[in-house]
């Protein structure tokens, strides 16, 4: 229906989240108004956060959760039920070992060839392609990019996994994919953590079954999650450890992580469902790479999905009566839900189809009281939400792209009118602010770096490499950082009206 003013929207939104982590929670931020963070224990590993009153429905509700020592490996042990097959939610314990390694670069880069593959579809011989990449993984790393909605995830993920590279999916408004390409390029220019192996030290009678696919490579700034199922009996005081061994730039190293086998009480089944999701996605990927549909694989996915309550490509959530446990049936009802209107904001039509049971329940209960939702094998009927997405309009002249195009192959910028225009200054202003002892190219390059760090940090992934190249060029002048650099940075900040530190520029 036609959008209505925000003040007339006939519903409100309240939101509360409880956060639990092995690491202390330092802060939680959001673009929406939040009530003050409330800690639930003294070590600050549990907290609650609530959405402030008066949410205007003009943006998504997103939470950014910051942890202390987030780069350190950590483990979560969650209690399950008494008996289960590997991969099911009824297992005694499930451990998620979050291995977040942050390698240093040792100023070394890999001598391996780098292969970048871009595709907007799929091929009929996915397995043969990934096998070929695996065969040549010793001499080439493969970085794959899936463009648009039609790209095959099995192909993109398979090539990156077997090639020791990184996969990127570029869809929707992200079709301007410079950030993703630059991120993969940075990965290609650095050594990765390789030869990763996992070993367990557990009490007698306790065994670990790893549910996650093998980790082939981790790049700087990445993390990797490992899910494992622990079965058997042990005392509540018992503990275990997991050791991650790996190689970085040819140097062997390892991390050992100790954890208690006594799981947290009343922790729910969050880790179990995340582990089930990992197994389901792995099985789905394996099923897609095989020729023809693997009925046995599909059966396993459906069984695990229904049992764990995690959706898959073969299942969907359906409404069921809470009392009888039977699925809700009947004709569909079309509901028009008014959306708020804000000035020139593009209108979005939301169409929700629900079962007639929610309108005609004989006791007058609402949907949340009378039914719940469970995973079930998918049928042929279409359920869902339709959106009219706003058209993306690209700016005719992007100052960032103009600045990038002005950089010379050596890494420096020239002091001319084109650079001054990008900086929003006249040539006379730029030249007059230059400290007398510095040459034009060093001054121009420092101005460009200051502008990038002050006004384009949201696009840092796109210009970070060229910034490093410029800083290297400046350092190479006279064999070291010119003594006038500090004076140049101070003068540049004054000219551009900002306060970027010299250290932030790599100088």
Beta strands, then each sheet from edge to edge (+ up, - down):
strand 1: 4-5
strand 2: 16-20
strand 3: 25-29
strand 4: 38-39
strand 5: 46-50
strand 6: 64-67
strand 7: 74-79
strand 8: 93-99
strand 9: 113-119
strand 10: 140-147
strand 11: 167-170
strand 12: 193-201
strand 13: 206-210
strand 14: 224-232
strand 15: 239-248
strand 16: 251-260
strand 17: 315-321
strand 18: 332-336
strand 19: 340-341
strand 20: 351-355
strand 21: 371-377
sheet 1: 1+ 19+
sheet 2: 2+ 5- 4+
sheet 3: 3+ 6-
sheet 4: 7+ 8- 14+ 13-
sheet 5: 9+ 10+ 11+
sheet 6: 12+ 15- 16+
sheet 7: 17+ 21-
sheet 8: 18+ 20-
end
